[in-house]
Amino acid sequence: MATIDLNLQIWRQKNSDALGQLEEYLLEKISTDMSFLEMLDVLNDKLTLEGKDPVAFDHDCREGICGMCGAVINGIAHGPERETTLCQLHMRHFANGDTLVIEPFRSRAFPIRKDLIVDRSAFEKIIQSGGYVSVNTGGAPDGNSIPISSQIAELAMDAAACIGCGACVASCPNGAAMLFTSAKISQLCLLPQGHGERRQRALSMVATMDKEGFGNCTNLRECEAVCPKSISIRNIARLNREFVKAAFLEG
Protein backbone atom coordinates (compact mmCIF):
# COMPACT_ATOMS: atom_id res chain seq x y z
CA MET A 1 0.00 0.00 0.00
CA ALA A 2 1.46 3.34 -1.07
CA THR A 3 1.72 6.01 1.60
CA ILE A 4 2.74 9.66 1.71
CA ASP A 5 3.75 12.20 4.35
CA LEU A 6 1.98 15.55 4.35
CA ASN A 7 2.54 18.98 5.83
CA LEU A 8 -0.85 20.50 6.60
CA GLN A 9 -1.59 24.15 7.23
CA ILE A 10 -5.21 24.31 8.40
CA TRP A 11 -7.30 27.34 9.28
CA ARG A 12 -8.36 27.16 12.94
CA GLN A 13 -11.00 29.50 14.34
CA LYS A 14 -12.99 28.80 17.51
CA ASN A 15 -16.10 30.73 16.53
CA SER A 16 -17.42 33.56 14.36
CA ASP A 17 -16.13 36.25 16.71
CA ALA A 18 -12.66 34.82 17.32
CA LEU A 19 -9.58 35.60 15.28
CA GLY A 20 -8.39 32.68 13.21
CA GLN A 21 -4.98 31.52 12.03
CA LEU A 22 -3.27 28.76 10.10
CA GLU A 23 -1.86 25.97 12.26
CA GLU A 24 0.63 23.38 11.05
CA TYR A 25 0.37 19.62 11.39
CA LEU A 26 2.51 16.75 10.13
CA LEU A 27 0.82 13.54 9.04
CA GLU A 28 2.91 10.48 8.22
CA LYS A 29 2.13 7.31 6.29
CA ILE A 30 -1.20 8.44 4.85
CA SER A 31 -2.60 5.84 2.46
CA THR A 32 -3.01 7.15 -1.08
CA ASP A 33 -6.29 5.17 -1.21
CA MET A 34 -7.84 7.49 1.37
CA SER A 35 -10.24 10.27 0.48
CA PHE A 36 -9.41 13.79 1.60
CA LEU A 37 -12.00 13.66 4.38
CA GLU A 38 -10.65 10.31 5.59
CA MET A 39 -7.26 11.99 5.85
CA LEU A 40 -8.85 14.68 8.03
CA ASP A 41 -10.44 11.89 10.12
CA VAL A 42 -6.97 10.46 10.73
CA LEU A 43 -5.71 13.89 11.77
CA ASN A 44 -8.64 14.33 14.15
CA ASP A 45 -8.02 10.92 15.72
CA LYS A 46 -4.42 11.99 16.30
CA LEU A 47 -5.45 15.34 17.79
CA THR A 48 -8.04 13.68 20.06
CA LEU A 49 -5.46 11.22 21.43
CA GLU A 50 -3.18 14.20 22.12
CA GLY A 51 -5.97 15.93 24.04
CA LYS A 52 -6.37 18.66 21.45
CA ASP A 53 -9.47 20.07 19.75
CA PRO A 54 -10.15 18.23 16.45
CA VAL A 55 -10.61 20.17 13.21
CA ALA A 56 -14.27 20.98 12.57
CA PHE A 57 -15.43 20.39 8.99
CA ASP A 58 -18.76 19.78 7.25
CA HIS A 59 -19.64 16.41 5.70
CA ASP A 60 -22.56 14.08 5.25
CA CYS A 61 -22.95 11.60 2.39
CA ARG A 62 -19.27 11.54 1.36
CA GLU A 63 -20.42 10.50 -2.10
CA GLY A 64 -20.34 13.85 -3.90
CA ILE A 65 -24.12 14.23 -3.74
CA CYS A 66 -25.22 16.32 -0.76
CA GLY A 67 -23.04 19.43 -1.17
CA MET A 68 -22.19 19.60 2.55
CA CYS A 69 -18.42 19.28 2.33
CA GLY A 70 -16.14 21.96 0.99
CA ALA A 71 -12.84 23.68 1.65
CA VAL A 72 -10.19 25.55 -0.31
CA ILE A 73 -7.07 23.46 -0.94
CA ASN A 74 -4.01 25.46 -1.98
CA GLY A 75 -6.26 28.22 -3.28
CA ILE A 76 -8.69 25.98 -5.21
CA ALA A 77 -12.21 25.23 -3.97
CA HIS A 78 -12.61 21.42 -3.57
CA GLY A 79 -8.97 20.93 -4.55
CA PRO A 80 -7.06 20.41 -7.80
CA GLU A 81 -9.23 17.77 -9.51
CA ARG A 82 -11.91 19.05 -11.89
CA GLU A 83 -15.56 18.05 -11.41
CA THR A 84 -14.74 16.55 -8.02
CA THR A 85 -16.13 17.33 -4.57
CA LEU A 86 -13.83 17.44 -1.56
CA CYS A 87 -15.15 14.13 -0.26
CA GLN A 88 -14.38 12.44 -3.59
CA LEU A 89 -10.85 13.86 -3.80
CA HIS A 90 -8.30 11.12 -3.07
CA MET A 91 -4.83 11.40 -1.61
CA ARG A 92 -3.27 9.71 -4.64
CA HIS A 93 -3.51 13.11 -6.34
CA PHE A 94 -0.88 14.49 -3.94
CA ALA A 95 2.82 13.74 -3.65
CA ASN A 96 4.98 12.75 -0.72
CA GLY A 97 6.07 15.82 1.23
CA ASP A 98 3.40 18.12 -0.21
CA THR A 99 2.25 21.10 1.81
CA LEU A 100 -1.52 21.53 1.77
CA VAL A 101 -3.02 24.84 2.84
CA ILE A 102 -6.62 24.11 3.86
CA GLU A 103 -9.01 27.01 4.37
CA PRO A 104 -12.78 27.45 4.61
CA PHE A 105 -14.91 28.87 1.80
CA ARG A 106 -14.55 32.62 2.22
CA SER A 107 -17.34 35.06 1.46
CA ARG A 108 -19.09 37.86 3.29
CA ALA A 109 -22.30 35.88 2.85
CA PHE A 110 -20.71 32.70 4.30
CA PRO A 111 -19.63 33.59 7.87
CA ILE A 112 -17.19 31.15 9.46
CA ARG A 113 -18.71 29.19 12.35
CA LYS A 114 -15.69 27.13 13.34
CA ASP A 115 -12.49 26.08 11.57
CA LEU A 116 -13.55 24.89 8.08
CA ILE A 117 -17.32 25.16 8.72
CA VAL A 118 -19.16 28.11 7.19
CA ASP A 119 -22.81 29.11 7.40
CA ARG A 120 -24.35 28.66 3.94
CA SER A 121 -27.93 29.36 5.01
CA ALA A 122 -27.94 32.32 2.60
CA PHE A 123 -28.36 29.73 -0.17
CA GLU A 124 -31.42 28.32 1.57
CA LYS A 125 -32.94 31.79 1.78
CA ILE A 126 -32.47 32.25 -1.96
CA ILE A 127 -34.21 28.95 -2.66
CA GLN A 128 -37.03 29.75 -0.22
CA SER A 129 -37.62 33.10 -1.89
CA GLY A 130 -38.23 31.28 -5.19
CA GLY A 131 -41.40 29.75 -3.78
CA TYR A 132 -43.09 26.62 -5.06
CA VAL A 133 -44.36 25.31 -8.37
CA SER A 134 -48.14 25.68 -8.21
CA VAL A 135 -48.87 23.35 -11.13
CA ASN A 136 -50.33 20.04 -10.00
CA THR A 137 -48.18 17.61 -11.93
CA GLY A 138 -49.92 14.49 -10.66
CA GLY A 139 -48.32 11.10 -11.28
CA ALA A 140 -45.48 10.43 -13.66
CA PRO A 141 -46.83 10.89 -17.20
CA ASP A 142 -45.76 8.89 -20.21
CA GLY A 143 -42.54 10.36 -21.59
CA ASN A 144 -43.96 10.70 -25.09
CA SER A 145 -46.86 12.85 -23.83
CA ILE A 146 -44.68 15.55 -22.25
CA PRO A 147 -44.72 18.69 -24.46
CA ILE A 148 -41.01 19.38 -24.17
CA SER A 149 -38.03 18.46 -26.31
CA SER A 150 -35.25 16.25 -25.05
CA GLN A 151 -32.79 19.14 -25.56
CA ILE A 152 -34.71 21.41 -23.17
CA ALA A 153 -35.17 18.58 -20.68
CA GLU A 154 -31.44 17.91 -20.68
CA LEU A 155 -30.66 21.60 -20.11
CA ALA A 156 -33.05 21.63 -17.15
CA MET A 157 -31.47 18.47 -15.72
CA ASP A 158 -27.98 19.91 -16.17
CA ALA A 159 -29.01 22.96 -14.13
CA ALA A 160 -30.76 20.78 -11.52
CA ALA A 161 -27.44 18.95 -10.94
CA CYS A 162 -26.28 21.87 -8.75
CA ILE A 163 -25.71 20.60 -5.19
CA GLY A 164 -25.40 24.04 -3.59
CA CYS A 165 -21.94 23.43 -2.15
CA GLY A 166 -20.85 27.08 -2.46
CA ALA A 167 -17.60 26.51 -4.35
CA CYS A 168 -18.74 29.00 -6.98
CA VAL A 169 -19.05 31.74 -4.36
CA ALA A 170 -15.72 30.86 -2.72
CA SER A 171 -13.84 31.00 -6.03
CA CYS A 172 -15.43 34.20 -7.35
CA PRO A 173 -13.35 37.35 -6.63
CA ASN A 174 -16.65 39.17 -6.09
CA GLY A 175 -18.23 36.47 -3.95
CA ALA A 176 -21.10 36.20 -6.45
CA ALA A 177 -23.82 33.58 -6.17
CA MET A 178 -24.95 33.99 -9.76
CA LEU A 179 -24.06 30.47 -10.86
CA PHE A 180 -25.99 28.88 -7.99
CA THR A 181 -29.00 31.18 -8.37
CA SER A 182 -29.07 30.86 -12.14
CA ALA A 183 -29.01 27.06 -11.90
CA LYS A 184 -32.02 27.05 -9.57
CA ILE A 185 -33.92 29.48 -11.78
CA SER A 186 -32.99 27.66 -15.00
CA GLN A 187 -34.14 24.23 -13.86
CA LEU A 188 -37.67 25.63 -13.38
CA CYS A 189 -38.01 28.27 -16.07
CA LEU A 190 -37.02 25.77 -18.77
CA LEU A 191 -39.85 23.38 -17.89
CA PRO A 192 -43.54 24.18 -18.51
CA GLN A 193 -44.40 23.31 -14.90
CA GLY A 194 -42.32 26.25 -13.72
CA HIS A 195 -43.73 28.89 -16.05
CA GLY A 196 -46.51 30.01 -13.73
CA GLU A 197 -44.21 31.77 -11.27
CA ARG A 198 -41.17 32.32 -13.48
CA ARG A 199 -41.28 36.13 -13.45
CA GLN A 200 -41.82 36.52 -9.70
CA ARG A 201 -39.30 33.78 -9.02
CA ALA A 202 -36.56 35.61 -10.93
CA LEU A 203 -37.28 38.91 -9.19
CA SER A 204 -37.49 37.40 -5.71
CA MET A 205 -34.40 35.21 -5.94
CA VAL A 206 -32.20 37.98 -7.33
CA ALA A 207 -33.46 40.39 -4.67
CA THR A 208 -32.68 37.87 -1.92
CA MET A 209 -29.26 37.17 -3.42
CA ASP A 210 -28.42 40.88 -3.24
CA LYS A 211 -29.87 41.22 0.26
CA GLU A 212 -27.69 38.38 1.57
CA GLY A 213 -24.54 40.23 0.56
CA PHE A 214 -23.33 38.32 -2.48
CA GLY A 215 -21.36 40.27 -5.09
CA ASN A 216 -22.00 40.82 -8.77
CA CYS A 217 -20.91 38.61 -11.65
CA THR A 218 -18.16 39.98 -13.89
CA ASN A 219 -17.83 36.89 -16.12
CA LEU A 220 -14.46 35.69 -14.88
CA ARG A 221 -15.72 32.08 -15.05
CA GLU A 222 -13.91 31.00 -11.89
CA CYS A 223 -17.24 29.61 -10.66
CA GLU A 224 -17.63 27.36 -13.68
CA ALA A 225 -14.02 26.16 -13.39
CA VAL A 226 -14.41 24.81 -9.84
CA CYS A 227 -18.02 23.60 -9.96
CA PRO A 228 -18.01 19.87 -9.12
CA LYS A 229 -21.12 19.39 -11.28
CA SER A 230 -19.91 21.46 -14.28
CA ILE A 231 -22.77 23.96 -14.12
CA SER A 232 -22.39 26.23 -17.16
CA ILE A 233 -22.30 30.02 -16.97
CA ARG A 234 -24.84 29.95 -19.82
CA ASN A 235 -27.31 29.67 -16.96
CA ILE A 236 -26.20 33.11 -15.79
CA ALA A 237 -27.09 34.54 -19.22
CA ARG A 238 -30.50 32.87 -18.90
CA LEU A 239 -30.94 34.35 -15.42
CA ASN A 240 -30.17 37.82 -16.76
CA ARG A 241 -32.74 37.41 -19.51
CA GLU A 242 -35.36 36.15 -17.07
CA PHE A 243 -34.72 39.02 -14.69
CA VAL A 244 -34.77 41.78 -17.30
CA LYS A 245 -37.96 40.39 -18.87
CA ALA A 246 -39.63 40.04 -15.47
CA ALA A 247 -38.62 43.54 -14.37
CA PHE A 248 -40.05 45.00 -17.59
CA LEU A 249 -43.33 43.10 -17.48
CA GLU A 250 -43.88 43.40 -13.72
CA GLY A 251 -42.72 47.00 -13.54
N, C-alpha and C positions, 0 to 999 in steps of 0.2 A: 504494500500500500504506500503510495507516494505521499510525502508530508512536506510541509513548508513552515518556516518561521516567519512571523509577521511583527512589524512594529506598528502599533495602533495609536493614533492620536484621535481621541473621541471627545466630543463636546459634552461637558458635564455642567448641569445647571439644576439646582435643587427645586426651584419653582419659578413662576412667571416674574416675580419681583426680584429674585436674586441675580447677581452677576454671574455669568458663566465663563468657562475657560476650557481650553483643550488640555486633556490629561493623557499622559503616555502610558502604554501598556505593552508588554512583550508577551507574545504567545508563541510557544514552541510546539513543533510536531503536530500541526494542524492538517488533518486529512484533506487532500484535494477533492475528495468525493463529497465533502460537506457543502451545504448551502451557506450563504452568508449569514443567515440568521442562526443556523446551527453553530457557526463559529462564535457568534455573540453569546449563545447559550453556554459554550465552553468557557468563555471569558467570565460570564456571570457566576458559573459554578466556582471558578477559581477565586473570584472576588468574595463570594459568600464564605468560602472556607477560610479566607484570610480575615473575615470579620468586617469586610468593607461593603459599602452600598453598591448593589449591582446596577448596571446600566439599564435605564428604562427605555424601552422601544416598543412601538406598536406592531402587532401582528395578529393574525387570526387564522385564515385558511392555509396559509403557506403554500398555496397552489397557483398564485398569480391571478386569482379571481376576485377577491373581496376588496382590494384597494386599500387595506389598512396599513400595510407596511410602507416604509419609504424613508430614505435618508440620502444625503449627498455624499458620494464617495469620490474623493479627490476632485471635487468641483463638478461632478456629473450626477444629476438626480438618478437614483436607482443603479448607479455604477456604469462601467464602461461598455457593457453588452447592449446592443440595440434590441428593442422590442422585448425587454426582459424586466420583470419586477425584481425588487430587492430580494424577495424570498426565493426566487428562482435563479438568482445569480449564484454560481458555484465557485469554490475556491480554486479550482483548476485554472481559472482565468487570471490568477495572480502568480507571481514568481517568488521564489524563496528570498527572504530579506526585504520584500516590498514594505514601504511605509504607506499606510492607508489613513487618510484624514477623513474622519466620519463626522458629519454635521447634520443637524436637523434641516428640514425644508424651511427656508427663511422667506417670510413675507409679512408685511404689516397685518394682513388679514389672517395669518396663521400664527397666533401667539404661542410661544414655547411654554409648555406645561411642566415638563421635566426632561432633562437630557435630550433624547432624540424624539420625544413625543411632542407634537404640535396639535393645537385645537383647529380642526378643519370643519367646524360646525357652520362656517360661512357658506360652504358648499351646500349643506342641507337647507339653509335658508333660501338659497337661490332656487333649489328644486321645489321647495314648498311654495315659493311665490309663483311658480308656474301653474299651480292648481292641478286639476284633474281633467281627464278626458270624459266629457259628458255623454258621448255616444255609447249606447248600449250595444256592445259588440256581440253579446250572446255566446253561444258555443263556437267551437272552431269550425269555420265554413270550409267547404271544398276549395282547394287551392285554385281551381280553374274558374271559380265564380267570383274571385276577388278582383275588383276593377282597378288593378294596379300592375304595372309592368315589373318584370323581374329586376330590371336595372334600378328602378326607384326603390324597390324592396331591399335590394342589396345595399344601396346607399344609406337607407334608414338603419339597417342592421349594422353597417360599419360604424355609424354614429353611436348606436346603442351599445357598442362594445366598450365605451368609456367606463372605467371602474371608479372614477373620482378620486384617484390617489393623490392628486395635487402636484405631481411632478412638473406639469406644465407651468404652474404658478411659480414654483421654486426655481425653474430654469430661466424664466422671463426676466430680463433686466428691469422691467416695469412692474413685475408682480401681477401681470394681467391674468384674468380667469376667462379670457375669451374663448379658448379652445374648449374648456370644460362646458361653459354655458352654451356655446354654439352646437356642441354635440348633443346636449339635452334638448335644445330647441329643434335641431335638424331631425332627430329621430321621430318627432311628433308632427312637425309641419310637412314632412314628406309623405306621410300616410293620410288617407282620407279621414280616418277616425280622429285625427288631431286638428282638423281644419276648423272646427267650431270655435275653439278658443285661441287660434294661432296668433291673432293680432294682440290680444290682451296678454297672452303668454310672453311674447317678445318684449313688450313694454315693461311688464312687471319684473321679468327676470333680469333685464338689463339694469333697471332701476335698483333692484336689490344688489346686484353685482357692484354697482357704483357706491351704494350706501355702505357696503361691507368693507370698503377701502381698497379694492383691487385697482390696479393701474390700467392704462389704456394699451391697446395693441399697436405696435409699430412695425409689424410684419418682419420680425427678425427670424422667425421660424425656429427659435430655440425650443419652443413648446412641442412642436411636431417632432423634432429630433430626439427628444427624450421620452416621448409618450410610449409606454409599454404596449399599447394596443394600436399604435400607428394611426391615431386619429388625424385626419388631414385638415390643414388650415383652410381648405375649400369650405369647410363648415363655417368658418369665421365670415367668409364672403356671403354665405347664405344668411347668417345671422344679421349682417349689416343690411342686406336687402329686406329681410323680414321686419327689422326695426324701422327702417326708413318708410317702408310701405305702411306699417301700422301707425306710425306717428302722423303720417299725412292723412290717412283715412279716419283715424280716431280724433285728430286735432281739429 
